[in-house]
Amino acid sequence: MALNFDAAVLARTLDHDNHANRNMLRKLLNEPIYTPRNDLTLPQERDIALKRLAKVTKAKGISIFDFERNPMNVMTGRRLQ
């Protein structure tokens, strides 16, 4: 039996806050730089982590000020991993 439902409606129901930011981060996390990589050296891991963080901050996905202004937005990034 096939189920007919709108995935966007389900996502909005499950994501109870920061809907626009979650959608933006989902699109961002589909970029190749976020593909998991194994067997990296520590300097390589640090470099890729910095590049990933730079992309998120450039897209204004999460801000250091969110810890005070919008703490749920900080958790948004964590939940989408």
C-alpha positions in Angstrom: 0.0 0.0 0.0 1.5 3.3 -1.1 1.3 6.2 1.3 0.5 9.6 0.0 1.8 12.5 2.1 3.7 15.7 1.6 7.2 15.4 2.9 7.5 19.1 3.4 4.5 19.1 5.7 6.0 16.2 7.7 9.4 18.0 7.9 7.7 21.2 9.1 5.8 19.2 11.8 8.9 17.5 13.0 11.0 20.7 12.9 9.2 22.7 15.5 11.4 25.9 15.2 13.7 27.8 12.9 12.1 26.4 9.7 13.8 28.7 7.2 17.2 28.2 8.7 16.7 24.4 8.8 15.8 24.4 5.1 18.8 26.5 4.2 21.1 24.2 6.3 19.7 21.1 4.6 20.6 22.5 1.2 24.0 23.5 2.4 24.7 20.0 3.9 24.1 18.4 0.5 27.2 20.0 -0.9 30.2 17.6 -1.5 32.4 19.2 1.2 30.0 17.7 3.8 30.4 14.2 2.6 32.0 12.1 5.4 35.6 11.2 4.8 37.7 8.5 6.4 41.4 8.0 7.0 42.3 11.7 7.1 45.3 13.0 9.0 44.7 15.4 11.8 45.8 18.5 9.8 43.4 17.4 7.0 40.5 17.0 9.4 41.2 20.4 10.9 41.3 22.0 7.4 38.1 20.4 6.3 36.4 21.4 9.6 37.5 25.0 9.1 36.2 25.0 5.5 32.8 23.5 6.6 32.5 26.1 9.4 33.4 28.9 7.0 30.6 27.8 4.6 28.0 27.7 7.4 29.0 31.1 8.9 29.2 32.7 5.4 25.6 31.4 4.7 24.7 32.9 8.1 23.3 29.5 9.2 24.5 29.8 12.8 26.0 32.8 14.6 28.0 33.0 17.8 25.3 35.4 19.0 22.7 32.7 18.7 23.8 31.3 22.0 22.2 34.4 23.6 19.6 35.5 21.1 18.3 32.2 19.7 19.7 29.1 21.5 17.3 26.8 19.5 19.1 27.8 16.3 22.4 26.5 17.7 20.8 23.2 18.3 19.3 23.2 14.8 22.8 22.7 13.4 23.5 19.9 15.8 20.2 18.1 15.0 20.8 18.2 11.3 24.1 16.4 11.4 
